[in-house]
Amino acid sequence: MNDLSPVVIIAGPTACGKTELALQVAEKFNGEIVNADSMQVYAELCILTARPDASELARAPHHLFGCLPASERCSAGRWLDMARTVLADIHARGRLPVVCGGTGLYLRALTEGLAPVPEVSDEIVAGISAHLDSVGGAAFKTELAAVDPEAAERLPASDRQRLVRAAAVFATTGRTLTDWQKEQSAGPGYAARYGTIVLMPPRDEMYAAIDRRFDQMMAAGALEEARSFAGLGLAADLPASRAVGVAELSHVLSGEWTLETAVDKAKTASRHLAKRQVTWFKRQIRTDLCIEEKFMERDCEKIFSFIREFLLTMPS
C-alpha cells in the first residue's frame, strides 16, 4: 500500500441511509465495506445496532462487523489497529475500501491519527464508574472540574462514558485528557487518500426514519435480543451495554416499564444520538461532499460522479 491508495468514507448520523449507499458504492466500484460504527463491532448485538442483514452482507464483502464479544471494550485506538490491517488487505487485492459508519472519533482517528493517550486499566475504569454511580453525574462533574475543568465544562452530566474516561486518564497519568488530546498525531491513522461523503438529511425526515427503523427492529426480534444480552450478565459500563435500546428494553424485561414506554424512550435516545452526530460532523470532520437532500430525492449519480473523479484524480 502506498499513500496514494484511495479510501471512500460514507458518514453521517444514525438512520440516514449510510448502509444502502455503501452497498451501492461497493457494487459499482469493486469495493469492500469496512465498519466504522462503535456498536456494530459487537457480535451479540445485531438487530439493535442495525447491523447489515444476511441479504445485505451477500451483496459485498464486509469487515469489522460483529468482530468482538460484548464483554470487551472497543476504543478508537483498538478499532484503528483492526482497520489498518483490513484496509491494507483490501488495497493489496486491488479493491476499494468503503468505510461506513457514524462514529466520528473512529473516522477522525483514521484520517488524522490519535493523540497518544496511554491505556487505562479496566480496574480503574470500574472503580471510577462505581463512584459515578454512587454520587451521580452532576456531583461527579463537579469533582472532575477540580482536575480537568475543560472536560467538565464540555461534557454533560449524562455522558457517563466520556466523564469516566476523562477521570480515568487523569487518575492513571496525572495529566488531563484535554492536555493529552492537544498532542495530536503528526499524520493520519492510515496513510491514504480520503474522499469523505457525509449524509445530512433534513431533521424531520431523519427522525421519522429513526422511528420506522426501531419499529422494524422490534418486529425483527429486538426484545428477544435484549433478553439474550441481559442473560450475559455484563457490566453496565461496558460500551455494548450502552447501545440504544439495550437499557430501555431491559426495563421491560424487569417489569419496570411497559413495552410502549421503552420503545418511545429508545426512539428518543436515538434522536438525541442523531442530533449529537450531526453537530459533530458539522464541526469536526473534513467533508468533500455533503448530501442534504431527502432520501427519495438523493441523487446517487451525483455521488457516483464524485467518486469517479476522486478515483481518477491524483494529488499533485
BELPEHU-V941435 format. One line per field, one symbol per residue. phi: phi as a letter, one per 30 degrees, with the letter a starting at -180 (. if undefined). burial: + if it has 9 or more other ideal C-beta (glycine too) atoms within 8 Angstrom, else -. A space follows every 50 residues. Layout:
BEGIN
phi=???
burial=???
END
This chain:
BEGIN
phi=.cdcddbcccbkdeicjddddeddddddbhcbccdbcdcddcddccddch dededddddadbbicicbdddccccdddddeddedddddddddiccdcdb lcdeddddeddbicdddddcdddddddddddeddcjddddedddddcbdd ddddcddddeedddedddddddcibddeddddddedaddbdacccccccb deedddddddddddddddddjdddddddddddidddcdeddcdejddddd ddddidbddddddddddddddddddddeedddccbdccbcccddedcdcd dddddededdddccdd
burial=----+++++++++++++++-+++++++-+-++++++++++++-++-++++ ++---++--+-+++++++-+---+-+++++-+++-+++-++---++++++ ++++-++++++++++-+--+---+++-++-++----+--++++++--+-- ++--+-+--+++++++++++++---+++-++---+--+++-+++++++++ +---+++-+++-+++-++---++-++++++-+-+--++++++++++-+++ +++---+---+++-+++-+++-+++-++-++---+-+++-+---+--+-- --++-++--++-----
END
